[in-house]
Amino acid sequence: MSNASSSTLETKLTLAFPDLVITGPADLQGRDPGEHPDNFGAGIMVSPASTRDVAALVKWCRENDIAIVPQGGRTSLAGGCASHEEELIVSTAKLNAIESINIEEKTVVVQAGITLQALQEAAAEHGLTTGIDLPSRGTATIGGMAATNAGGLLAFRNGVMRHQILGIEAVMPDGSIFSDLTRVVKVSAGPDIKQLLVGSEGAFGMITRVVLKLETLRPYRATAMLAVNDAKSALAIADRLANMNGLKLEAAEMMWPLFIRDHAKLRNFDLAWLPQEACAFIVEVSSSDEETARGNLEAALADIWEESGILDGIVAQSGTQAKQIWVLREESGFYYQFYNNPPSFDVSLPPALLDTYVADLHARLKVLNPDYQLYVYGHIADGNLHLTVKCDEPNEAELIRIQDAIYTGVREIGGSFSAEHGVGFEKRYGYENYADPVKRVLAKQIKQALDPEGLFNPGKVPFA
């Protein structure tokens, strides 16, 4: 939207909604747009403070033929929050309340704009925590996580966002309010409409409130980084740790050699102990207290060391050391300092097939270009790999060839071209060429039924 047209829309909105927080083009200039440079492309943003305010705004936008782009923490890595001229950004920033924490039943009712970290900190005061965690916890919002069906560090144990949600309230494209704020697991009362909204990236409706399951907080942790040859060895270690008494496996994250060595060098992290071609496998466990957690982890690793193929390893002796280990995994975008928009991907595969897939992928990329090198890291216990080619942004034709190399065979072996980052704009090619064709048709039919004018997050899934 040009400054002139966005300013005109700002004037109209101010007259129609005098109490609404409106951020015009002048105020958006200079703000951090988040993970995509076009997130503020519309030039105007509104921040309703209640579901009813959102509903009234949606009805007005429909009457005035104005498309809506919902935004939470703007952490989408697939362009799901990108906006353009003639559109209106609707932010959940003012919908940021924790409405109730139910200690006995371990549930929480929150507004969509609350960040994951804020919810975790509030729940921790009651000895509880969320069953999902992300490195972007400080900015990612619960509504955005629901809209993208976010995964993260605990998906191997608790599932993804879809499995944590008990209830949802949302404003639909006609301005009606869908409210299914159940706080129970067992509901057999017809089709589960809220699941249409989970993972729809704002194309079917705008989520405003969410009911989530919580779990008991286990704050006493021990962390180790282990040298292993491959994912098969790492998965065997994770399986043994997950089934040992006296500790609970909290994380199982692996970094392939090129990724860990380049990142460690950047951060001056000593990897003299890590064999040159070995992968780095981070495990974290919890127990009754920190000393017990560390002692139990050391004993457990000693017990399985040889049979599980552990080559070497270090166990963090303090919280500071644990953070130094974790930053190597969680600050994963270090390569953007050296490459201009390198092609990055987020796939999931059956865990037992990870090693074969990675080896085959390296071979396919070498056929495309002998100079291509690949960063590989991810949540291996649930088969989620993050992949980045070490190069500047390729032209369109080359990007298609790279995507074909990445996605070939993934669906056929029971995986997905997109694991936890959503589709947005960036994965349109993958969606249109590697998602089930009947699924794509059904998604368009649902979009047509719910939003025939195409006003909600246009150009995103299902690309109707």
N, C-alpha and C positions, 0 to 999 in steps of 0.2 A: 504494500500500500504506500503510495507516495505521501510525503509530508502533508500535502494539501488535502488529500482524501482522508488520511488518518486523522488530521485535525478536524475535518468536517464531521467525521464519525464521533470523535471525542465530544464535540459540541452537542450532537444529537443525543449521545448517551447521557451527558450531564443533565440535559433537559428532561430526559425520560426517567433517569435514576439519580436524583440529586444526592442520595446518601451512599452511592456506590463508589468504591475506590477505583479511580481510573488513572492509568499511567499512559501518557501520550508519548509521541515520538521524541520530544525534547528530553523527557525524563528517562527514556529507554536508552538513549545514546550514551555510550560509555559503560553501560552495565555489562556484566559478564553474562553472555547468552547461554552458558552451560556447554554441553558436549557437542552441540551443532551450531555452526556460525549463523544459520538461518532461523534459529529459534525465535528471534525477535523480528523476523522479516515483515510481519504484519504491521509493525510500527505502533500498535496500540494494544493495551492489556487492561483487563478488568479483573478485580479480585472480590468476588462475592463473599459474604460472611455467613451465609446459611444456605441450606438446600432450597428453601423457598425463593431466596434471591436468585439462585442459579436457574430455577424453573421460570421465574418471571423474565429473566434475561434471555433464556432460550426461546421463549414464546415471542419476545420482541424481535430477536434476530431472525426467527422464521418468518415473521410478518414483513421484515425488511430485507429478506433474502441475503443475509450475512452469514457466511460460513464461520464455524467455531473450531478453534484448536485448543483443546484442554491441555494445561501444563501443570506439572507438579514441581519436582526438583530439577527438571531439565537435564537429567542424567542419562537419558536414552542414548545409546551408542549406535542406534540404527536410524536416526532422524525422525523418530516418532513424534517429536514435539516441534518439528520445523514448521514455520508459518510463512505466508506470502501475502503480497498485496491483496487488498479487498477481503482479508480474513480478520477475525477478532480473536485474540488470545484470551482465554478464560483461565485464570490462575487459581489454584487452590490454596494460595499462601495464607489467606485469612480463615480457611477451614482447617485450623490446626489444633483443635482441642482434643484432649483425652476425656471422653464423656464419663466413662466408668471403668474401673478395674474390679472384676469380680474374683476375689482371691480364692474362695472355696471351689468355684467351678473352673478357675483358670481360664477366664476369657476377658477380653477387653473390647470396648466399643470406642472407636476413634473416628474423627473426621479425616477426610482423605488427605489433607495437606500436612499432617503430622509427619515429621521425619522418622525414619527407622531408629536412629540413635536416640532421639527424644523419647520415643516410646520405650526403648530398651532401658534407658535411665530411670524412667518413671516406674516401670515394672520391677526393676531391681530393688527399689525401696520396699517392695512386698515379697522379695525373695523369688521373683518370677522373671522370665525372659521370653522373647519371641522365639518361635521355632524356626526362624529363618534369619540369615545374616548375610551382609554384603560388604565389600570394601567401601562402597560409596554410601555407607550408612548415615553419614552426617548430612547428606543432601537428598538422598532418595526418599520419596514420600510413599506412604502406605497406599495411597490411591494410584500412584504411578506404578508401583510394584504389582498391584492387582491388575492394572490395565495391561501390563506386559507379561504377566504370569512369571515374575522374577524367580530366579533359582538361588544361587549363591552357595555358601560354604557348607550348609547343613542339609542340602537337598538329598544327599546320599542316605541320610537318616530319617528326615522328616518329610521329604517330598518338597515340591515347589510351592509357590504362593497359593495355587489352587487348593492345595491340601491343607493350608492353614486357615482358609477363610470359611467361616460359618454363616455369615450374613453380609448382605450388601444393600445399600441404598444408592439410587442413581437417578439422575434426571435424563429422561429419554428425549429423542429428537423432536417429539411433538410438545415438549414442555411438561409432560406428566411425570409424576414422581413414582418410581418403582421402589417399594420398600419391603425388603425381606431380611429383617434384622434378627433372624433366629440365632439363638446362642447354644444350640444343641447339634450333635453330630448326626443323629438319626432323624431324617426327614424324608418320608416317602409320601409325598403329597402332590404328585404330578410332576411334569418336567421341571428341572431345576434351572429356572430362567437366569439366576445370577451367574451361572457358569458361562452363559453367552457373553457376559460382560468381562469376565476374566480372560485376559489375553487378546481382547478385541482392540486394544490401543486407542480407545476413545471413539471408534467408528460406529459403535452401536448405542452408546450412551455415556454420560459423564458420571463417574463414581464420586459420591460425596461423603458417604459414611461406610465403615467396614467393621464387622465383628471378626476378631481373630482368636484362635486358640493360643494359649500361653503354656509354658512348661516351667518346671522348677529350675531356678538358676543354680548353676554349678560354677562358682567363681574361681575355684582353686584349680589352676591349670599347670600342666607341664608340657613343654614343647621340645621337639627334636627335629633336626634335619639329617636325613640319612642318604647315603650314596647307594644307588641301586642301578642295575643294568637296564631295566625296562619296566613297563607298566605292569607286566605279569608279576614281577617280584613285589612291586609296591602294593598291588591288590592283595597278594597273599599276606603281606605284613598287616595291612588294614583289616583284613578278615580276622587274623589272629587277635589283634588288639581289641577289635569290636566284641570278641567273645570271651574276654578275660575278666575274671572277678576282680573287684577292687578298683576298677577304673572304667571310664566311659570315653569312647572315641568321639572327639569333638570336631576334628578336621583331618582331611587327607588330601593334600595338594601336591602336585608334581610339576616340576619344571625340567624340560629337556635341556641337554648340554649347552646349546647355543644361547638360549634365553638366560639360564642361570649365570653363565660365565660373563656374558656381556653386561648384565645388570650388576653382578657382584663387583666387576671391575670399575664400573661407574661410581659405586658407593664405597669403594675401598674395603670391601668385605673379604676377609681372608678365606680363600678356598684351596689352600695348599693341601688340605687333607682329602679333597674330592678328586678321585681318579678322573683323568682328562675326558674320557668319553662317557662318564657316568651321568645319570639323571639325579637331581636333588628332590627328595621326597620329604615334605613337611608333615609331621603328625603332631596332633595336640590331643591330650587326654585331660580329663578332670577326675578329681577324687575328693576325699573329705577335707583335706587341707593341702597347702602347697608342698610341704615336705613329703607328705604321703604320695601325692600325685607324682612328684619327681622320682621318688624311690620306687614306686610301682612301675613307672614307665621304664626306668633303667633296668629293673629286674625283668620286666616283660621282654625288653629288647635283647637282653643277655640270653634269655631262655630260647628265643627264636632266631638268634643272630645268624647262625650258619645255615640252618635249613631254609630260611626265607631269602637267602641271597643278599644280605646286607653287606656291602663292601667296606663301609666306614660310616662314621656319624658323630654328631655332637648333640648333647642334651643341654639346653639353656639352663644356666645356673641362677638366673635372676629374671625378673620381669623385663629389665632393660635388654638383656640378651635375647629374650623371646621376641621383643619388638623389632630388634635388628634383623632377626630371621624373617619375621612376617612381612617386613617392609619390602623384602625382595620379591614376595609374591603379590602383595596387595597393591603396590605402586607399579602396576604392570605396564603402564603406558610410557615407560622411560624412552622407548624408541622414537616417540614423536619429537624428541629433541634433535634427532639426526635425520629423519626422513619426513618428507612432506606428504601427509595423508597416506601412509602405506596401507595397502589393502589388508583388512583384518576380518576375521570370520569367527563364528561361534557355533560349533556343531556338537551334536551328541551322538554317541554310538554305544552299542552294547559293550560294557567294559572289557570283556574278554577279547574283543577284536581291536583294541586300541593300537597295539604294537604293529599288527599287520596293516592297519589303515595308515599309520604314520609312515611306515616304510614305503608303502605303495605311493603315498602322496609325494614324498620326496622324489621318488622316481618320475612321477608324472610332471612335477615342476621342472626337473632337470631337462626333460624333453622340450618343454617350452623355452627354457633359457638356462644354460649351464651355470649362469652366475646367480640364479635365484637361491637364496637361503631362507629358512623358515624358522621363526620363533614358535615354539609349541609349549603350552603350559595349561593347567586347568584342574578341574575337580574330577580326578580320575575315578573315584569310587562310584560316581554316578555316570561316568562316561562322557562328561562335558569337556571338550577341548577348545581352547582359544588359540587361534592361528593367525600369525601376521607374517607377510612376505617382506623381507628386508629390501625395500625399494621405495622410491618416490611414487606418487600416484600414477598409475599407468594410463594410457589412453583407453578409450571405451572398448575397442576391439580386444586389446590385450587383457583388460579386466574381465571380459567375458570368458576368455580362455582360462584365466586363473580360476574364476568361479567354477567353471566346468571341472577343472582339476580337483578343486576342493570338494565339490558336491557329488561327483561321480560315485555311484554305488551306495551312497549313504542311506537313502530311503530303502533300498532293496535289502539291506542287512538289518533293518529295524531301527535305523537312526533318524535324525532330523537335521535339516540344513540350518535350522535356527534352534538353539538350545534354551537361551535365557535372556537374550537381548531384544527380542521382538523382531518385527519386520521393518516397520517404518518406511522410509524412502530407500534406505541403503540396500535392503535385501529383496527388492522387488523382483530382480532377475531370478533369484533363488526360489521365491514364492511361485512365480509364474512358470518355472521350468522344472522344479524339483518337489513341489507339494502335490499331493493327490489331486488330480483334475476334478473329481466329483466333489471333493471338499471345497475347492475354489468356487465351483458353481453354486453349491449350497450357501457358502458365505455371502456371495453376491445376492442370492435370493433373500437371505435374512436382512442384508443391508437395505435392499429395495423395500422390504416390508416395514422396517423400522424407520428408515430415513430416506424416503423416496426422492427428496430434493437434494440429497447428498451434502447436507450442511455440517455434519459432524466429522471433523478431522479428515477433510477431503484429500484424496491422493494417497492415503495410507491403506492398510488392510481394510477391506478386501479389494481395494482398487476399483471400486464401482464408480 
